[in-house]
Each structure stands twice: as structure tokens, then as C-alpha cells.
């Protein structure tokens, strides 16, 4: 494996409306730009947008994100979230080779390291994806990293755990537990930052750029309208994650 330290930026849950419109009274476009233009997201080896690019799957949302990425200097990868429509996304992003049936999942190799991306936009991870991931990961000698929209575990977020958790969580956990070279899993969806130990694996849940949801009550309560994102630094024998808030 390469000794180079990869810098991977993760931006999640940006929830762009129809173009530059406000969403729930929040300038989500400005929040997204704050993350994208921050010093921490410059000179990356890879930028990952881990789902919920849109609020209501409006074409204008994907057009806005695609335009913002057009002049971005680092390569980027995207996956859909539960607010996204893959059939509309594919019209604005070059992801045809990554779509299998009605799901978008793929492997991405960069400078001697391998990342996998799964599609949980329908609320679950299909068995086809899990089988594919196990087979592909077994071909890799070194450590691999996984990105998905939904966390594959409960996180202690009373509202999201109760209402919007991954539907086939147990099945996914069992599949992931059998991948010996997978330790770090990156997700979003929960609109709050978490790090959860799932056996020998660590689930890193990115904050949202749209807003943060209070995890301490079983109903929706806005905790903050400030955007958050995270930076992953992946070296030969370590993976470190730093969370940023505006």
C-alpha cells in the first residue's frame, strides 16, 4: 500500500432545493458553499458527497450541485440518499457506469487505496450490494474504507434512530462484520456527528451542511442551522477523522 496520506473530504445532507431557494428558511446553498470553499476542503485527493444532495429531488438541486462541482479542483464521488432520485441524478452527473439496476454502488481506487460506495437511498442496502462488497473487498490485501448514506447501526440519536434508521440493519451488520479488512465506515443521514463502535468497526457519521438535529429528544428539534462536514486522513497504518462546523 502506498505510504502517501490521502485527504478525503466528506460533505453530507446538503438538501438543496429548486436551485438557490431557501429550504425551511435556511440558505442551504450558502451552507454548502461554506463547506465546499472552506480551507479544510481544499487540496483534497477526493471529495465525497454522501447523499441527500437534494431536498425534494428537484432537477434544479442537481443542476446547482453539478455547477458547483464543475470547477472544483479535486476529483469527487457521490452516492444518493433517501431524498434523492437516482434517475434524475444520472442526468446531471457522470455516474452511468456506477448504476446497477436501480442502485448506485461502486469501487473507487486512488493512489493504492480502495474505497467502496453503497446505495441505501431506498432505506436499505440490497443483498446484491452486500454480496458484491464482500467479494470485491476480499480481493484487496490492505485496508478498505466504506461510504454509505445511512449509518449501519443505531447511534443514540433518539429522533433518527426511532424514525429513520436503516431498515435491514442486522443483515448489513452481519455482512460488514465478515469483511476483515474493513474498519472504518463513513455515513451521514442523521444530521449530527457521531462515532460509534460496531464491534471492531467504527462508524463515523458526518454532520449535515443543511442543519443539525437535536439527538436528545424523540421528536424533530433543530439544534443548529450551522453547517458541518469532515476531513478523513488515511495513511498506511492509520485513519483519522476531523469534524468541522461553521
N, C-alpha and C positions, 0 to 999 in steps of 0.2 A: 504493500500500500504506500502511496505517496506520503512523504513527510510534510507536505505543504498543509497549512491550516486553511481550510475552506471557510469562507464567511458567507453565511446564508441568512438572508433577511426573511422574516415571516410576517405578513400582513393579513389579517383575517377579519371577516364580517364587516365589510365596508358599507354594504347596504345602500348603494347609490340608487336614487330614484330615477325619474324620467329626465335624464340629463342633469342639469345643475340645480334642480329644485330642492328645497328643504324637505327632509324626511322627519316627521314627528317634531317639527320645529327646530331641527338641528341641521347645520350646514355640513352634511356628511361628505360632500366633495372637498370642503376645506380640511376636514379631519383627515381624509385620505391623503391629501396633498401634504399635510404636515408630517405624516408618517413617511411618505414616499420621498420627500425632499429633506428629511432630517439627515444630520451628519452620519448617524448610525446606519442609514440605508444607502450610503454611497460606497463606491468601490467594492461592491459585493461580487462574489463569484456566482451567486444565484439569488434571485428574488422569488419567493413563493407566495402566491395569493391563495389561501387555503379555504376558499368557499364563501358563499353569500356575497358575491360581488354586487348583486342587485337586491333591492327591497321587494319588488314585485315582478321580476323578470321582464321589465320594460326594455325594449331594444335600446332606448336612449341611455340606459345604465351601462350596457356593454360597450356601446359606442364611446361613452365617456372614458371608461377604463382603458379601452384599446387605444384611444387617443393619448391618454396619459402615459401609456407604456411605449408608445411609438418611438419616442426619443430617449427612452431610458437606456442607459449605457451598459447595463448588465443583462445577461440572459434571465429569463423568467419562466416559471411554471405555474399553472393554475389547475384547480380542481373545483367542481361545483359543490355548492351547499344546498340545504333544503329550500332556500329562497330562490334558487337559480333554475333556469330552464335550459337543459343541455342543447336542445335543438335550436334555441336562439343563440346561445353562446358560440356554437360552432360556426355561425355566420360572421362572427367578429374576431375570432381567434383561430390560429392555425393549429387545431387540435384533432383533425380528422383521423390521423394515424393512431391517436390515443383512445379513440372511441371504439368500444366493442359492444355491439348491440345497442342497448340503451344506457350504458355506463361508460365513464371515462376513467380508465386506470392504466398506469404505465410505469415503466422503469426509466430512470434518468441517470446516466453515468457521467461523472465530471471529475477529471483530474485524478483518476484512480480510485474514486469512491462512488458508491452506488446508493441512490435514493429510490424509494418506491412511493407511488401515489395511488390511493384507493378512493373510490367514489361512494360516499354514503348519503348522497343528495336525496335519495328516496327514503331516508330514515333508517336504512340498514345497509350492510355490506353483503353482497351476493356470495353464494358459495363458489361460483365461478372465480370471483376475485380472490377469495381466500385460498383456493387450490392453486391458482396461478402464482400468488405471492409465495406460498410455501415452496413451490417448485423452483421459482426464479431465485429466491433467497438462498436455496441450497446450492446454487451454482457459484455463489460468491464466497471466497475464502475469508475475507475480512468483515468488519462490522458494517452493517447497513442501517439506514435511517428510514422511517416510515412517516408519511404525511397523510392525514385524513381529516375530514371536516368535523365529524362527531368524535368526542372522546370515547374510547372503547371501555370506559369504566365510569362508575359514579364518582363525583368529585367533591361532594359536600356542599354543592350549590342547591339549596333547598327548592328553589323555583325550577331550575333547569333539570335537576335530577328527577323531580316529580313529573314534569310535563313533557320534556323534550329530549329524553335520553335516547341513546342508540337502541333500536328495537331488538336486535339479535345480539345483545352484548355478550351473553355467555358463550355463544357459538364463536364469536370473534375472539374473545379472550382465549378460548381453548386453542384456536388456530394460531394465534400470535405466540402463545406460550411454547409452542413447538418449534419456533424459529430461534435457534440458539445464538445466531449472530445478530439478533435484533434486541437492542437495549433501550433505545430512545425513540419514542413515538410522539409526533407533534400534531396537535389538533387545534380547533378553535371552537366556534358554535356557542360556547357558554357565556360569552360577553363578560369574562372575568379571568384573571390569571390564576392558574393552579399548577402545582407539581404533585403528581400522585404516584406513589409506588404501587405497581401492579405486579406483585411477585418480584422477579429480578428485573423487570422492565419499568421504565419511568415514563409517565405520560406528562408531557408539557403542553398545557393548554394556554394558547395565546389570548391576550385581551383583545377586544374589538376596537376598530377605529370608529365605529358608529357611536357607541356609548357602552358604559359598564353597568351591569345589572347587580343589584344587591343580592349576595348569596345567602343572607342570613334569615330571609323570610320566604314563606312558601307561595308568595304572590309576586307579580311584577312590581318592582320598585326601582326607579332609576337611581343608581349610586353616583354616577358621574357622566357628564357629557364630553369629557376629555378623551381623546383617542389614545390607544396603546398598541404596541407592537413588540416584536422581539427579534434579537440577533442570536444566531447559532454559530459558534466557532468550533469547528470539527478538525481535530488534529489526529495524529497517528494513534495516540493512546488516550484521548480524552474528547469529550463533548461538553461544551459549556454554553449555557443559555443566559442571556441578559435581557431583562424586560425594561421597556421604556414607556413613559407616559408623557404626554404634552403638559 
